Amino acid sequence: MNDESLPAAVGVDGPLHGKRIIEVGGRMVSYAGRLLSDLGADVIVLERPAGEDVHAVPPHATSPSGNRVSLDREYRQQTKRSVAVDWTSPDALPLLRLIGADADAVLVTSRPGRAVVGLSPRPALEWAADDAVVCAVTAYGLTGPQRHWRATPFTAFAGSGLMSVTGPVDGPPLAMPGAHMFDLAGVRAAYLVQASLLTRRDDAGGVAIDLSVHESASWQKLTIDQFDTSGRIPDRRTNFGPPPGGVWQCRDGRVDIAAHALHHWSIFVDVLGRPEELASPLYEDRAMRVQLFDLLTELIKPYMAERGAADFVDRAQAAGLPCALSFDPGEIADDPHMVDRQFFVTVESAALGSVRVPGHPFRSDPPLQVPRRPASAAGADTDSLCRELGVSEERSSTWRALPASAERGPLAGLRVISFGTFVVGNVCATMLSDLGAEVAKVESPRRPEALRSYFSLDHPDIHEPSGIRTTNMFASLTSGQRSISLNMDVDSGRDLFRRLVTEADVVVENFSPGQLDRWGCGFETLSRLRPGLVLASLTGYGQTGRRARYRAYASNIANYLGLASSWAFDGTHFDFVGAHHATSAILAAVESVRRGGPAVHIDMAQAETGAAVMAPLYLASINGGPAWSQGPNEVPGSALSAVFACLGDDGWVAVDLEDAADAAEARALLELGEVDTDDEGAMTSLRAALTTWCAGLTPYQAALRLQRVGLAAAVVENLEDLWRDPQLRSRGFYRDVVHPDIGWRELPASPDQVALGLPRTTRPGSRLGADTSPVLRSWLGLSDGEIDKLEDAEACWRPPTARKDVP
């Protein structure tokens, strides 16, 4: 990284101390602002005097004075300052110019009928400073045929391709509860702002970020390559992977199992006592278990039903099988592991006296996040900020965009070593690569990356020349990374790794806690070798606590946190939530080091990053209110939310009428007359009318007609819909990739590269060990002869085609 003159070393003030960030527009950027304020930035929220939608978000509590207070707002607005200004009115431009003149970044969101004044599609803000980072987070982006479409978390999930495979086969698909789609884009917005501020040059002008919630959500669709490969469109199932994967009812509770590795079936059968019905070698083949899904499910049920849930989890985890207890949302805050980690915290509240909320989404040594302050009342900081700005000179902005398309990305020059595996570790490393970092992915031919195993019967069986298997999913989720093969089982391999660390800025790993220490490569050792190192340890449950050594995949975390029970589906969402937060944490640590701080060890637990974005499911129960009890596809606070059947095979459209004005607009469209949203009979008749109306239209017709009158609606997109999606294609979401073994593929591009206008990565995940020699030459200056000696000593490995002495 470029080490120019930097402020004094970061301390308790956080790595973003001294940075002023404006947050304007509402819920799509509120979580981003919260993360940046946690890191010490002065985040100023602009709230309209009439009240913002964050005030209406449930759950609510009653203050001592009798006022109705949104617990969600209390959680999101902590540590921020609030200024009252009507950012939709041109009359506010003089004040906005004063506020924006000295801001380092602006987080802005806008929607039809409630646009932020001065925002244009570049994106640019007429009232922002010349060198500001302007990050626009909108439903579909500021360009493209659907740029004016509206979205809620409910409809954003429908359009992502994720909803189409959730829920009963013969019923409507089920939406994920909470505001996950907005908050995931919020984490992405936070780290894009961090990356831009990290390398911003005073003479380069501002940085433009055009971030689409639709793209951010769609990028999570792990199996997006399946349609291109086979034309197969997956149907809905309620678990991930063949048996024994999924949720099982035990004698006294539920258990989730994630059996993705080849040896997990054998471990599972051993834990059950190797019953004869399950002992056939035929079942060890994952593809065969896919074919025998229903038969095996019925065979397994009685064996699980007779076991105690906690006892099974303890025994299975001890044997190496990833599994977890499946809780309801109201139970998680009192789980002994969360108590050990002291994750849920009680903080002061100006409105409520005190409020219990999820704590910081990651922890680190030394700490990077600041203590939280109570959320300000709406507009409470207006007078103090105006006095603070009174001496500032009003100025208009001649904002100009950094020509990002000609740049490698804001992280160019950052070197990363990744031991990341499966989804969370690989996605985190790929995000850093997408932003310009040079990432060296470490693999061993003895233990190839799990993503190299195919996940469906119709996936082609593809092998590299060395015999190592590879897949589209591996090619996509590790794109841009360079593959090096080190043998960490021998001293020479570990010595070589330690030499590479002296040239690295970041190491990413998601081993079980203690693995690096067992290799003699723990944080203390590595930080002595590289005093400015950032080590990011990504695990399911964290480095401490009684469940710290539990193995976990994302579906385990979903069940542990109560998402699965409130949703009736156990997916892989928390891999992406963890990877996004880890990227933000890494960039915060890099900034801390650049300011003169010491090496940083990040402890990122998927359980905690997941709980941080699942706050709406917990806030009522952990503050003395009722437990989460929403019905399927019911959005708390909305006048009406539902998924309606349309013409065509398995065709559905999701509709979210947020308030009385939306309900009135829908009735006008259907020519039903006015409606009182408090009248249950009137809303029932509106639902019935929408059911009939949608049944006569295709999903696209219904969504388009509802969007034309300003209502939030989206097609429940399946893989083919996602592949054809005109908005994604218009914004360059797909990229051509040529893999030496797989051939030509069209894979999803990075939403970060789309948002920043960077060239799309065209390099797929490498053959195992293909970059061992180039990395050792460029990082350590080794000659080919020296590399040959290291390989002869089993320190490293190269495929035969990578050796110069092979004809």
Secondary structure, 3 states (H helix, E strand, C coil): CCCCCCCCCCCCCCCCCCCEEEEECCHHHHHHHHHHHHCCCEEEEEECCCCCHHHCCCCEEECCCCCEEEHHHHHHCCCCEEEECCCCCHHHHHHHHHHHHCCCEEEECCECCECCCCEECCCEECCCCCCCEEEEEECCCCCCCCCCCCCCHHHHHHCCCCHHHCCCCCCCCCCCCCCHHHHHHHHHHHHHHHHHHHCCCCCCCEEEEEEEHHHHHHCCCCCCHHHHHHCCCCCCCCCCCCCCCEEEECCCCEEEECCCCCCHHHHHHHHCCCCHHHCCHHHHCHHHHHHCHHHHHHHHHHHHHCCCHHHHHHHHHHHCCCEEEECCHHHHHHCHHHHHHCCEEEEEECCCEEEEEECCCCEEECCCCCCCCCCCCCCCCHHHHHHHHCCCCCCCCCCCECCHHHCCCCCCCCEEEECCCCCHHHHHHHHHHHCCCEEEEEEECCECCHHHCCCCCCCCCEECCCCCEECHHHHHHCCCCEEEEECCCCHHHHHHHHHHHCCCCEEEECCCCCHHHHCCCCHHHHHHHCCCCEEEEEECCCCCCCCCCCCCCHHHHHHHCCHHHHHCCCCCHHHHHHHHHHHHHHHHHHHHHHCCCCCEEEEEEHHHHHHHHCHHHHCCHHHCCCCCCCCCCCCCCCCEEEEEECCCCCCEEEEEECCHHHHHHHHHHCCCCCCCCCCHHHHHHHHHHHHHHHHCCCHHHHHHHHHHCCCEEEECCCHHHHHHCHHHHHCCCEEEEEECCCEEEEEECCHHHHHHCCCCCCCCCCCCCCCHHHHHHHHHCCCHHHHHHHHHCCCEECCHHHCCCCC
